[in-house]
């Protein structure tokens, strides 16, 4: 079995062709756009737990209409819980919210922009179809994975928005453009016959329905709002630009398809590392995306002041992990599954746990404490077991995550460094690197076709902290919330 099988031959050939001649051109390679605009937006977290609603937006900042894919995935094993196409007219903005239901979560929206299918007036429930049923071994998109099949699992995770192409057919563009605040005719893009794909033969209004290449310019926000608690943790998504291979017509897929995803990325990526750039070539699109998000250390603060009853959580999401980590039932005597760099463990009950090293300091510079080393001793140490893990400090549980891990610390406040540096991890069938080399043991690293080794794990996320003022005014209790992006270090050798 080869990892390469998960990309179609067509896309593989396109990626190979598009990488020729642009390996040293940053503008033609996939990259994280520090200005927050891109073809792909990765939102690290949504939740509907503990009275929190997640409000979200996406903005088309360009003068071209766009077809985009909106995908929500649960946080344990990145299984899809809702997917639909969204059509944004020029300068359009779409908003929605993830809210709690009796059994799980659902998406609601009052926005008028066209979606396919149309989102019901009462919202669309998240589903467990992709993580229930017969247990399936290997890197798969659906089936049982050893974890719960409860809809409760849909209550937290992350989501991504991927531009599939620009709409140049004037009739389709007119249909999705607002007139007096409402699109002229959403039925045009909601029709079962609609095909904007690269090989489409559909003619609408005397013109080809095919979408043109993606041009980027998407932006967005998300807010975790606890109405009763009086807190709002707002954040920006991570924006990837130059995502789609430059030689493809578009990456449009019909509603109901789980594509496109991160495997559709171009196979040349550029990382801005300090005062220089590193450009690498990869065999697969998901490897390109992973390289852009690879960090060997996450650095951020924590606050646990007793006087303000404060607490701190870190959200850490690994949005490409699903493409590397197989499901394996540990009760089976034979393991035929393959694991891929940079991950070191397979998924079953209690997740696929990646060991981390933790070091923390107080605010007075001294008293350095090393909590854990990586890899940890059997049964010990701190690990991140899920696609989206919420690290909480001293059980403060600000986000009340069911995918959490507690980190005990001795100081009320300070900062912490989380290291991804596992080596020598035993794994059946070894670990296949991105350059095709099979290692007998696994480690947190990934090597490109041209020999650049990226150390760490691909992560996105942020820190949240809350405070309670028990006497903001006589007899008045006030709550406050704040959030801050993680800081990172990057280690690349051979470049």
BELLINQUI-V897599 format. One record per residue. N is the residue number from 1. RES is the residue in one letter. SS is DSSP state (H for helix, E for strand, C for the rest). BURIAL is 1 if it has 24 or more other ideal C-beta (glycine too) atoms within 12 Angstrom, else 0. D_FIRST is the distance of its C-alpha to the first C-alpha in whole Angstrom. Layout:
N/RES/SS/BURIAL/D_FIRST, N/RES/SS/BURIAL/D_FIRST
This chain:
1/X/C/0/0, 2/X/C/0/4, 3/X/H/1/7, 4/X/H/1/9, 5/X/H/0/8, 6/X/H/1/10, 7/X/C/1/13, 8/X/C/0/15, 9/X/H/0/15, 10/X/H/0/19, 11/X/H/1/19, 12/X/H/1/17, 13/X/H/0/19, 14/X/H/1/22, 15/X/H/1/21, 16/X/H/1/21, 17/X/H/0/24, 18/X/H/1/26, 19/X/H/1/25, 20/X/C/0/27, 21/X/C/0/31, 22/X/C/1/30, 23/X/C/1/29, 24/X/C/0/32, 25/X/C/0/33, 26/X/H/1/33, 27/X/H/0/34, 28/X/H/1/31, 29/X/C/1/29, 30/X/E/1/27, 31/X/E/1/30, 32/X/E/1/31, 33/X/C/1/35, 34/X/C/0/37, 35/X/C/0/40, 36/X/C/1/38, 37/X/C/1/37, 38/X/E/1/34, 39/X/C/1/31, 40/X/E/1/29, 41/X/E/1/31, 42/X/E/1/29, 43/X/E/1/32, 44/X/E/1/31, 45/X/E/1/32, 46/X/E/1/34, 47/X/E/1/36, 48/X/C/1/38, 49/X/C/1/39, 50/X/C/1/43, 51/X/C/0/45, 52/X/E/1/42, 53/X/E/1/42, 54/X/E/1/39, 55/X/E/1/41, 56/X/E/1/39, 57/X/E/1/40, 58/X/E/1/38, 59/X/E/1/40, 60/X/E/1/40, 61/X/C/1/42, 62/X/C/1/42, 63/X/C/0/45, 64/X/C/1/42, 65/X/E/1/40, 66/X/E/1/37, 67/X/E/1/34, 68/X/E/1/32, 69/X/E/1/29, 70/X/E/1/30, 71/X/E/1/28, 72/X/E/1/28, 73/X/E/1/26, 74/X/E/1/27, 75/X/C/1/27, 76/X/C/1/25, 77/X/C/1/21, 78/X/C/1/22, 79/X/C/1/22, 80/X/E/1/24, 81/X/E/1/27, 82/X/E/1/29, 83/X/E/1/28, 84/X/E/1/31, 85/X/E/1/32, 86/X/E/1/35, 87/X/E/1/37, 88/X/E/1/40, 89/X/C/1/43, 90/X/C/1/44, 91/X/C/0/45, 92/X/C/1/44, 93/X/E/1/43, 94/X/E/1/41, 95/X/E/1/41, 96/X/E/1/40, 97/X/E/1/40, 98/X/E/1/38, 99/X/E/1/40, 100/X/E/1/40, 101/X/C/0/40, 102/X/C/0/41, 103/X/C/0/38, 104/X/C/1/36, 105/X/E/1/36, 106/X/E/1/37, 107/X/E/1/37, 108/X/E/1/41, 109/X/C/1/42, 110/X/C/0/46, 111/X/C/1/44, 112/X/C/1/45, 113/X/C/1/42, 114/X/E/1/40, 115/X/E/1/37, 116/X/E/1/35, 117/X/C/0/35, 118/X/C/1/39, 119/X/C/1/39, 120/X/C/0/41, 121/X/C/0/45, 122/X/C/0/44, 123/X/C/1/41, 124/X/E/1/37, 125/X/E/1/36, 126/X/C/1/32, 127/X/C/1/30, 128/X/C/1/28, 129/X/H/1/25, 130/X/H/1/22, 131/X/H/1/23, 132/X/C/1/24, 133/X/C/0/23, 134/X/C/0/21, 135/X/E/1/19, 136/X/C/1/15, 137/X/C/1/12, 138/X/E/1/10, 139/X/C/1/10, 140/X/C/1/13, 141/X/C/1/16, 142/X/C/1/18, 143/X/C/1/19, 144/X/E/1/20, 145/X/C/1/19, 146/X/C/1/22, 147/X/C/1/24, 148/X/C/1/28, 149/X/C/1/27, 150/X/C/0/31, 151/X/H/1/32, 152/X/H/1/33, 153/X/H/1/30, 154/X/H/1/31, 155/X/H/1/34, 156/X/E/1/32, 157/X/E/1/29, 158/X/E/1/29, 159/X/E/1/29, 160/X/E/1/28, 161/X/E/1/30, 162/X/E/1/28, 163/X/E/1/31, 164/X/E/1/29, 165/X/E/1/32, 166/X/E/1/36, 167/X/E/1/38, 168/X/C/1/41, 169/X/C/1/42, 170/X/H/0/45, 171/X/H/1/45, 172/X/H/1/42, 173/X/H/1/43, 174/X/H/1/47, 175/X/H/1/45, 176/X/H/1/43, 177/X/C/1/46, 178/X/E/1/49, 179/X/E/0/52, 180/X/C/0/54, 181/X/C/0/51, 182/X/E/0/49, 183/X/E/1/47, 184/X/C/1/49, 185/X/C/0/46, 186/X/C/1/43, 187/X/H/0/43, 188/X/H/1/42, 189/X/H/1/38, 190/X/H/1/38, 191/X/C/0/38, 192/X/C/0/35, 193/X/C/0/36, 194/X/C/1/35, 195/X/C/1/33, 196/X/C/1/33, 197/X/C/1/29, 198/X/C/1/29, 199/X/C/0/29, 200/X/C/1/32, 201/X/C/0/35, 202/X/C/1/37, 203/X/E/0/40, 204/X/E/1/42, 205/X/C/0/46, 206/X/C/0/46, 207/X/E/0/43, 208/X/E/1/39, 209/X/C/1/37, 210/X/C/1/34, 211/X/C/1/34, 212/X/E/1/35, 213/X/C/1/32, 214/X/C/1/32, 215/X/C/1/35, 216/X/C/1/35, 217/X/C/1/38, 218/X/E/1/37, 219/X/E/1/38, 220/X/E/1/38, 221/X/E/1/39, 222/X/E/1/39, 223/X/E/1/41, 224/X/E/1/41, 225/X/E/1/45, 226/X/E/1/46, 227/X/C/0/49, 228/X/C/0/51, 229/X/C/1/50, 230/X/C/0/51, 231/X/E/1/48, 232/X/E/1/46, 233/X/E/1/43, 234/X/E/1/42, 235/X/E/1/39, 236/X/C/1/38, 237/X/C/1/34, 238/X/E/1/32, 239/X/E/1/32, 240/X/E/1/30, 241/X/E/1/31, 242/X/C/1/30, 243/X/C/1/27, 244/X/E/1/26, 245/X/C/1/26, 246/X/C/1/29, 247/X/C/1/28, 248/X/C/1/27, 249/X/C/1/30, 250/X/C/1/29, 251/X/C/1/26, 252/X/C/1/28, 253/X/C/1/26, 254/X/C/1/28, 255/X/C/1/29, 256/X/C/0/27, 257/X/C/0/24, 258/X/C/1/22, 259/X/C/1/22, 260/X/C/1/22, 261/X/C/1/21, 262/X/H/1/20, 263/X/H/1/17, 264/X/H/1/20, 265/X/E/1/22, 266/X/C/1/23, 267/X/C/1/21, 268/X/E/1/24, 269/X/E/1/26, 270/X/E/1/29, 271/X/E/1/30, 272/X/E/0/34, 273/X/E/1/34, 274/X/C/0/38, 275/X/C/0/40, 276/X/E/0/37, 277/X/E/1/34, 278/X/E/1/30, 279/X/E/1/28, 280/X/E/1/25, 281/X/E/1/22, 282/X/C/1/19, 283/X/C/1/15, 284/X/C/1/15, 285/X/H/1/18, 286/X/H/1/17, 287/X/H/1/17, 288/X/H/1/21, 289/X/H/1/22, 290/X/H/1/21, 291/X/H/1/23, 292/X/H/1/26, 293/X/C/1/26, 294/X/E/1/25, 295/X/E/1/28, 296/X/C/1/29, 297/X/E/1/32, 298/X/E/1/33, 299/X/E/1/37, 300/X/E/1/40, 301/X/E/1/43, 302/X/E/1/44, 303/X/E/1/47, 304/X/C/1/48, 305/X/C/0/52, 306/X/C/0/54, 307/X/C/0/57, 308/X/C/1/55, 309/X/C/1/52, 310/X/C/1/50, 311/X/E/1/46, 312/X/E/1/43, 313/X/E/1/39, 314/X/E/1/36, 315/X/E/1/33, 316/X/E/1/30, 317/X/E/1/27, 318/X/C/1/24, 319/X/C/1/23, 320/X/C/1/19, 321/X/H/1/18, 322/X/H/1/16, 323/X/H/1/14, 324/X/C/1/13, 325/X/C/1/14, 326/X/C/1/12, 327/X/E/1/14, 328/X/C/1/15, 329/X/C/1/18, 330/X/C/0/20, 331/X/C/0/22, 332/X/C/0/19, 333/X/C/0/19, 334/X/C/0/15, 335/X/C/0/13, 336/X/C/0/9, 337/X/C/1/8, 338/X/C/1/8, 339/X/E/1/11, 340/X/E/1/12, 341/X/C/1/15, 342/X/C/1/18, 343/X/C/1/18, 344/X/C/1/18, 345/X/C/1/18, 346/X/C/1/16, 347/X/E/1/18, 348/X/E/1/20, 349/X/C/0/24, 350/X/C/0/26, 351/X/E/1/23, 352/X/C/1/20, 353/X/C/1/23, 354/X/E/1/24, 355/X/E/1/26, 356/X/C/1/29, 357/X/E/1/32, 358/X/E/1/36, 359/X/E/1/39, 360/X/E/1/42, 361/X/E/1/45, 362/X/C/0/49, 363/X/C/0/51, 364/X/C/0/53, 365/X/C/0/50, 366/X/C/0/51, 367/X/C/0/49, 368/X/C/0/46, 369/X/E/0/44, 370/X/E/0/40, 371/X/E/1/39, 372/X/E/1/35, 373/X/C/0/33, 374/X/C/1/30, 375/X/C/1/28, 376/X/C/1/30, 377/X/C/0/31, 378/X/C/0/30, 379/X/C/0/31, 380/X/C/0/33, 381/X/C/1/33, 382/X/C/1/32, 383/X/E/1/28, 384/X/E/1/27, 385/X/C/1/25, 386/X/C/1/25, 387/X/C/1/23, 388/X/E/1/27, 389/X/E/1/29, 390/X/E/1/33, 391/X/E/1/35, 392/X/E/1/38, 393/X/E/1/41, 394/X/C/1/43, 395/X/C/0/42, 396/X/C/1/44, 397/X/C/1/41, 398/X/C/1/42, 399/X/C/1/40, 400/X/C/1/39, 401/X/C/1/36, 402/X/C/1/34, 403/X/C/1/31, 404/X/E/1/33, 405/X/E/1/34, 406/X/E/0/37, 407/X/E/1/38, 408/X/C/0/42, 409/X/C/1/44, 410/X/C/0/47, 411/X/C/1/49, 412/X/C/1/50, 413/X/E/1/48, 414/X/E/1/47, 415/X/E/1/43, 416/X/E/1/40, 417/X/E/1/37, 418/X/E/1/34, 419/X/E/1/31, 420/X/C/1/28, 421/X/C/1/27, 422/X/C/1/25, 423/X/C/0/24, 424/X/C/0/23, 425/X/E/1/21, 426/X/E/0/20, 427/X/E/1/16, 428/X/E/0/14, 429/X/E/1/11, 430/X/E/0/13, 431/X/E/1/13, 432/X/E/1/11, 433/X/C/1/14, 434/X/C/1/14, 435/X/C/1/15, 436/X/C/0/12, 437/X/C/0/14, 438/X/E/0/13, 439/X/E/1/16, 440/X/E/0/17, 441/X/E/0/18, 442/X/E/1/18, 443/X/C/1/21, 444/X/C/1/22, 445/X/E/1/21, 446/X/E/1/19, 447/X/E/1/20, 448/X/C/1/20, 449/X/C/1/19, 450/X/C/1/23, 451/X/C/0/23, 452/X/C/1/24, 453/X/E/1/23, 454/X/E/1/24, 455/X/E/1/25, 456/X/C/1/25, 457/X/E/1/23, 458/X/E/1/24, 459/X/C/1/27, 460/X/E/1/29, 461/X/E/1/32, 462/X/E/1/36, 463/X/E/1/39, 464/X/E/1/41, 465/X/E/1/45, 466/X/E/1/47, 467/X/E/1/51, 468/X/E/1/54, 469/X/E/0/58, 470/X/E/0/60, 471/X/E/0/63, 472/X/E/0/62, 473/X/E/0/66, 474/X/C/0/68, 475/X/C/0/66, 476/X/E/0/63, 477/X/E/0/60, 478/X/E/0/57, 479/X/E/1/53, 480/X/E/1/51, 481/X/E/1/48, 482/X/E/1/46, 483/X/E/1/43, 484/X/E/1/41, 485/X/E/1/38, 486/X/C/1/36, 487/X/E/0/37, 488/X/E/1/34, 489/X/E/0/34, 490/X/C/1/31, 491/X/E/1/30, 492/X/E/1/28, 493/X/E/0/29, 494/X/C/0/28, 495/X/C/1/30
